[in-house]
Amino acid sequence: QVQLVESGGGLVQPGGSLTLSCAASGNIVSISVVNWYREVPGKQRELVARMTYSDDDSTMYADSVKGRFTISTDSAKKTVYLQMSNLEPEDTAVYYCKMGLRPYSGLRGDYWGQGTQVTVSH
């Protein structure tokens, strides 16, 4: 079955940088869109970045991260990265990747990574 495995989270100083990765594995026919969300207790889940493969790899960023975060993929487009720079304490959250994809079963759907904790603190 399809699995998304996230890595790269950890503790970083304010102003520092960190890159998250999300690797898709399994029997996948195609991926149409990749997303990064973040979640903080008591706050609504926020979409922070998106790349749409089916729309010429167009990207979109939340205002809160624009200019600081960059979404990208490897050449196979089965691993997505979130490059984060100039991190702020407000960026502290659990980050989740989500991919809209079609598995070999033929059923399209959304698949989530397990989440990775990012903590920005002195």
LOSE-156304 format. One record per residue (C-alpha): residue number from 1; z, x, y. Coordinates in steps of 0.02 Angstrom, whole numbers. Layout:
BEGIN
+------+--------+--------+--------+
! resi !      z !      x !      y !
+------+--------+--------+--------+
!  NUM !      Z !      X !      Y !
...
+------+--------+--------+--------+
END
This chain:
BEGIN
+------+--------+--------+--------+
! resi !      z !      x !      y !
+------+--------+--------+--------+
!    1 !      0 !      0 !      0 !
!    2 !    -15 !     48 !    182 !
!    3 !    126 !    149 !    257 !
!    4 !    156 !    215 !    432 !
!    5 !    273 !    364 !    442 !
!    6 !    342 !    418 !    611 !
!    7 !    413 !    585 !    658 !
!    8 !    454 !    691 !    809 !
!    9 !    602 !    603 !    885 !
!   10 !    758 !    692 !    939 !
!   11 !    864 !    746 !   1085 !
!   12 !    781 !    815 !   1240 !
!   13 !    839 !    862 !   1414 !
!   14 !    786 !    759 !   1565 !
!   15 !    622 !    828 !   1628 !
!   16 !    579 !    892 !   1456 !
!   17 !    437 !    848 !   1339 !
!   18 !    423 !    778 !   1165 !
!   19 !    280 !    723 !   1055 !
!   20 !    294 !    586 !    926 !
!   21 !    175 !    561 !    781 !
!   22 !    133 !    414 !    671 !
!   23 !     34 !    446 !    513 !
!   24 !    -51 !    306 !    419 !
!   25 !    -78 !    322 !    233 !
!   26 !   -138 !    210 !     94 !
!   27 !   -296 !    115 !     60 !
!   28 !   -360 !     80 !    235 !
!   29 !   -534 !     21 !    277 !
!   30 !   -520 !     33 !    464 !
!   31 !   -398 !     38 !    608 !
!   32 !   -439 !    -60 !    764 !
!   33 !   -292 !    -26 !    879 !
!   34 !   -139 !     86 !    884 !
!   35 !     16 !     52 !    987 !
!   36 !    180 !    131 !   1035 !
!   37 !    327 !     18 !   1072 !
!   38 !    505 !     59 !   1117 !
!   39 !    664 !    -40 !   1098 !
!   40 !    833 !    -27 !   1180 !
!   41 !    982 !   -136 !   1133 !
!   42 !    991 !   -284 !   1251 !
!   43 !    816 !   -258 !   1315 !
!   44 !    653 !   -336 !   1264 !
!   45 !    538 !   -229 !   1160 !
!   46 !    414 !   -142 !   1273 !
!   47 !    235 !    -92 !   1238 !
!   48 !    219 !     81 !   1314 !
!   49 !     47 !    139 !   1259 !
!   50 !   -106 !     75 !   1169 !
!   51 !   -271 !    144 !   1111 !
!   52 !   -405 !     24 !   1053 !
!   53 !   -526 !    105 !    931 !
!   54 !   -637 !    -48 !    932 !
!   55 !   -656 !    -35 !   1121 !
!   56 !   -718 !    144 !   1136 !
!   57 !   -543 !    218 !   1120 !
!   58 !   -486 !    137 !   1280 !
!   59 !   -305 !    167 !   1328 !
!   60 !   -172 !     69 !   1417 !
!   61 !      1 !    119 !   1476 !
!   62 !    153 !     30 !   1539 !
!   63 !    189 !     60 !   1722 !
!   64 !    355 !    138 !   1675 !
!   65 !    270 !    280 !   1581 !
!   66 !    102 !    296 !   1667 !
!   67 !     66 !    475 !   1716 !
!   68 !    199 !    542 !   1599 !
!   69 !    147 !    482 !   1425 !
!   70 !    -19 !    509 !   1337 !
!   71 !    -78 !    426 !   1178 !
!   72 !   -201 !    517 !   1067 !
!   73 !   -262 !    530 !    888 !
!   74 !   -324 !    659 !    766 !
!   75 !   -509 !    667 !    722 !
!   76 !   -487 !    551 !    573 !
!   77 !   -396 !    426 !    684 !
!   78 !   -263 !    397 !    554 !
!   79 !   -127 !    489 !    648 !
!   80 !    -77 !    436 !    821 !
!   81 !     26 !    539 !    942 !
!   82 !    129 !    498 !   1093 !
!   83 !    146 !    648 !   1207 !
!   84 !    291 !    622 !   1325 !
!   85 !    328 !    731 !   1475 !
!   86 !    448 !    728 !   1621 !
!   87 !    564 !    624 !   1516 !
!   88 !    700 !    522 !   1597 !
!   89 !    862 !    451 !   1528 !
!   90 !    782 !    279 !   1542 !
!   91 !    657 !    333 !   1410 !
!   92 !    796 !    337 !   1281 !
!   93 !    749 !    213 !   1146 !
!   94 !    691 !    190 !    969 !
!   95 !    504 !    213 !    970 !
!   96 !    394 !    119 !    848 !
!   97 !    210 !    136 !    811 !
!   98 !    107 !    -14 !    762 !
!   99 !    -70 !    -17 !    699 !
!  100 !   -189 !   -161 !    684 !
!  101 !   -289 !   -121 !    530 !
!  102 !   -384 !   -184 !    381 !
!  103 !   -327 !   -125 !    210 !
!  104 !   -437 !   -122 !     57 !
!  105 !   -359 !   -287 !      7 !
!  106 !   -464 !   -361 !    146 !
!  107 !   -322 !   -440 !    244 !
!  108 !   -307 !   -383 !    422 !
!  109 !   -135 !   -368 !    495 !
!  110 !     -9 !   -269 !    597 !
!  111 !     87 !   -127 !    515 !
!  112 !    242 !    -47 !    588 !
!  113 !    318 !    124 !    573 !
!  114 !    501 !    145 !    532 !
!  115 !    550 !    196 !    708 !
!  116 !    609 !    361 !    777 !
!  117 !    751 !    389 !    899 !
!  118 !    718 !    476 !   1064 !
!  119 !    869 !    522 !   1167 !
!  120 !    850 !    597 !   1340 !
!  121 !   1013 !    670 !   1398 !
!  122 !   1098 !    826 !   1460 !
+------+--------+--------+--------+
END
